[in-house]
């Protein structure tokens, strides 16, 4: 019922959460229960769900934050910003993805600062995509620095795709030699690299 978005499921699901102490299975499923509560209750349940995001004993809290980010309400933004300011990389990644998707450009300075604090490729990829959507040109020096990394690391493929596209978005023609070198060295970057070089040459 919760996953189908039925508001009648909200209170039974909260009661199920309260019973978590008596059941390991329920404790393990709390992130699923909270995601279903958000789907069913929307903005109205945010104040009740928010404290659970601070509970480190809950598995996969990033899934809960993803559900918060999908809500079409500005009430979700302070929660996403708090997560971005925190230390949990998975929560920060979810927060950046959601803030980027909703075009919340006021978060751009925070996201740019986080580029200096994180080295997780998934987080960095989401941050680069968000900064590109925001059109935050002040981040270009940090983005160019990331572009100097090792593109052969398969975990960073998505990040380099995002970085090359960001160079096009910000018209950083000075990055063309580095993009050309990456394109020649890493087959997985061939298409995006050639496309970027063509656009930067226009």
C-alpha positions as CSV (number, residue, x, y, z in Angstrom):
1,X,0.0,0.0,0.0
2,X,2.8,2.4,0.8
3,X,4.6,1.7,-2.4
4,X,1.4,2.4,-4.3
5,X,1.1,5.8,-2.6
6,X,-2.0,5.0,-0.5
7,X,-2.1,7.6,2.4
8,X,-4.0,5.1,4.5
9,X,-0.7,3.1,4.7
10,X,1.2,5.8,6.6
11,X,0.2,5.2,10.2
12,X,0.4,1.3,9.9
13,X,3.9,1.7,8.5
14,X,4.9,4.0,11.3
15,X,3.6,1.4,13.8
16,X,5.6,-1.2,12.0
17,X,8.7,1.0,12.5
18,X,8.0,1.2,16.2
19,X,8.0,-2.6,16.3
20,X,11.5,-2.7,14.8
21,X,13.1,-3.4,18.2
22,X,11.3,-6.8,18.3
23,X,12.3,-7.9,14.8
24,X,15.6,-8.1,13.0
25,X,13.8,-8.4,9.7
26,X,11.9,-5.1,10.4
27,X,15.1,-3.4,11.5
28,X,16.8,-4.4,8.2
29,X,13.9,-3.1,6.2
30,X,13.5,0.3,7.8
31,X,14.8,2.1,4.8
32,X,12.2,0.4,2.6
33,X,9.5,1.2,5.1
34,X,10.5,4.9,5.3
35,X,10.7,5.2,1.6
36,X,7.2,3.8,1.3
37,X,6.0,6.2,4.0
38,X,7.4,9.1,2.0
39,X,5.7,7.8,-1.2
40,X,2.4,7.5,0.6
41,X,2.5,10.6,2.9
42,X,4.6,13.1,0.8
43,X,5.4,16.4,2.3
44,X,3.2,15.9,5.4
45,X,5.4,13.1,6.8
46,X,8.8,14.9,6.2
47,X,9.1,16.2,9.8
48,X,8.5,12.6,11.2
49,X,10.9,11.0,8.7
50,X,13.7,13.5,9.0
51,X,15.1,12.2,12.4
52,X,15.5,8.7,10.9
53,X,18.1,10.1,8.5
54,X,20.3,10.9,11.4
55,X,20.1,7.3,12.8
56,X,23.3,5.6,11.7
57,X,21.9,2.2,12.7
58,X,19.5,2.3,9.7
59,X,20.8,0.5,6.6
60,X,20.8,2.3,3.2
61,X,19.7,5.8,4.5
62,X,20.6,7.1,1.1
63,X,17.6,5.3,-0.3
64,X,15.4,7.2,2.1
65,X,17.1,10.5,1.0
66,X,16.5,9.5,-2.6
67,X,12.8,9.3,-1.8
68,X,12.9,12.7,-0.1
69,X,14.6,14.2,-3.2
70,X,11.8,12.9,-5.4
71,X,9.2,14.8,-3.5
72,X,7.9,17.8,-5.5
73,X,8.2,20.2,-2.6
74,X,10.6,22.9,-1.5
75,X,10.3,21.5,2.0
76,X,12.7,18.8,0.9
77,X,15.5,21.2,0.1
78,X,16.7,21.9,3.7
79,X,16.9,18.2,4.4
80,X,19.0,17.7,1.2
81,X,21.3,20.6,2.1
82,X,21.9,19.2,5.6
83,X,22.8,15.9,4.1
84,X,25.2,17.6,1.7
85,X,26.9,19.4,4.6
86,X,27.3,16.1,6.5
87,X,30.0,13.5,6.4
88,X,28.2,10.4,5.0
89,X,29.4,10.1,1.3
90,X,26.3,8.1,0.2
91,X,23.9,10.6,1.7
92,X,25.9,13.5,0.1
93,X,25.8,11.7,-3.2
94,X,22.0,11.4,-3.0
95,X,21.7,15.0,-1.9
96,X,23.7,16.3,-4.8
97,X,21.8,14.2,-7.3
98,X,18.5,15.5,-6.0
99,X,19.6,19.1,-5.8
100,X,21.0,18.9,-9.3
101,X,17.8,17.4,-10.7
102,X,15.6,20.1,-9.2
103,X,18.0,22.8,-10.4
104,X,18.7,24.2,-6.9
105,X,21.5,26.5,-8.0
106,X,21.9,28.1,-4.5
107,X,23.6,24.8,-3.5
108,X,26.4,25.3,-6.1
109,X,29.0,26.8,-3.7
110,X,28.4,23.9,-1.3
111,X,28.7,21.4,-4.1
112,X,31.9,23.0,-5.4
113,X,33.5,23.0,-2.0
114,X,32.6,19.3,-1.6
115,X,34.7,18.5,-4.7
116,X,37.7,19.3,-2.5
117,X,36.5,17.1,0.3
118,X,35.4,13.9,-1.5
119,X,37.3,11.4,-3.6
120,X,34.4,8.9,-4.2
121,X,33.9,8.7,-8.0
122,X,30.1,8.3,-7.7
123,X,29.9,11.5,-5.6
124,X,32.2,13.4,-7.8
125,X,30.3,12.4,-11.0
126,X,27.0,13.6,-9.5
127,X,28.7,16.8,-8.3
128,X,30.1,17.6,-11.7
129,X,26.8,17.0,-13.4
130,X,25.0,19.2,-10.9
131,X,27.5,22.1,-11.3
132,X,27.1,21.8,-15.0
133,X,23.3,22.1,-14.7
134,X,23.8,25.1,-12.4
135,X,26.1,26.8,-14.8
136,X,28.5,27.4,-11.9
137,X,31.6,28.6,-13.7
138,X,33.5,29.3,-10.5
139,X,34.0,25.5,-10.2
140,X,36.0,25.3,-13.5
141,X,39.5,25.3,-11.8
142,X,38.4,22.4,-9.6
143,X,36.9,20.5,-12.5
144,X,40.0,20.9,-14.6
145,X,42.1,19.5,-11.7
146,X,39.8,16.4,-11.6
147,X,40.3,16.0,-15.3
148,X,44.0,15.3,-14.7
149,X,43.2,12.1,-12.8
150,X,43.6,8.5,-14.0
151,X,40.9,7.8,-16.6
152,X,41.9,4.2,-16.8
153,X,40.3,3.5,-13.4
154,X,36.9,1.9,-14.4
155,X,35.2,3.3,-11.4
156,X,35.9,6.8,-12.7
157,X,34.6,6.3,-16.3
158,X,31.3,8.0,-15.5
159,X,33.1,10.9,-13.8
160,X,35.3,11.5,-16.8
161,X,32.3,11.5,-19.1
162,X,30.7,14.2,-16.8
163,X,33.9,16.2,-16.7
164,X,34.4,16.3,-20.4
165,X,30.8,17.4,-20.9
166,X,31.3,20.1,-18.3
167,X,34.3,21.4,-20.2
168,X,32.0,21.8,-23.2
169,X,29.2,23.4,-21.0
170,X,31.6,26.0,-19.7
171,X,33.5,26.4,-23.0
172,X,36.9,25.6,-21.5
173,X,38.9,25.5,-24.7
174,X,42.1,25.2,-22.7
175,X,41.0,21.7,-21.7
176,X,41.1,20.5,-25.3
177,X,44.6,19.0,-25.2
178,X,43.8,17.1,-22.1
179,X,40.5,15.8,-23.6
180,X,42.4,14.8,-26.8
181,X,44.9,12.9,-24.7
182,X,42.2,11.1,-22.8
183,X,40.3,10.3,-26.0
184,X,43.4,8.6,-27.5
185,X,44.3,6.8,-24.3
186,X,40.9,5.5,-23.1
187,X,38.5,3.8,-25.6
188,X,35.5,4.3,-23.4
189,X,35.9,8.1,-23.7
190,X,36.2,8.0,-27.5
191,X,32.7,9.2,-28.4
192,X,32.3,11.8,-25.7
193,X,35.8,13.1,-26.3
194,X,35.5,13.5,-30.1
195,X,32.1,15.2,-29.7
196,X,33.6,17.5,-27.1
197,X,36.6,18.5,-29.2
198,X,34.2,19.2,-32.1
199,X,32.1,21.5,-30.0
200,X,35.0,23.3,-28.4
201,X,36.4,23.9,-31.9
202,X,33.2,25.6,-33.1
